[in-house]
Amino acid sequence: MELVLKIFQTLDITLLAVLQMGLVIVLTFILSLTLIRPVLATFQERENLSVKPLEEAKHLVAEADAKTRQYEESQRKALAEALARKRARMEESSRAERKGIESVMEETNRQIDTMREEIASEKETAAQVLRSEVAHLSREIAEKVLGRSVA
């Protein structure tokens, strides 16, 4: 302590100056507790009430945008899948319809062939009947014209 007093004497610092310095330190501490900390707390509260809700709102908007993009993407995928299924069903029904048409065409072609064969057969039969009738009629005409029987 003597050393401190000697330093004070050398610097011409009196006990009153030390007391004033101590008073300044105590007042600084009291002001810190009573004025500065409450003001800083008020500033912090204002920031919490103004800045944080804005940041939270921006974050929520970003999340909503991400979910909207996800939803739209899933909708596009679902639409594409539905369109692919519809096209597949259309192609399948088209193939089935073509098969049905082909089977009807084959049956019709078979019936036409059968009818052609029947017509050809009937034509041949009719031609034979007409040939035999022509010979018979020409004989009858010749007999009537000549008035006698022709062999």
GIVEN-V546531 format. One record per pair of residues at least 12 apart in sequence whose C-alpha atoms are under 10 Angstrom apart, sorted by the first residue. I is the first residue (numbers start at 1). GAP is how many residues later the second one is. If there is no record, write none. Layout:
I	GAP
I	GAP
This chain:
138	12
139	12
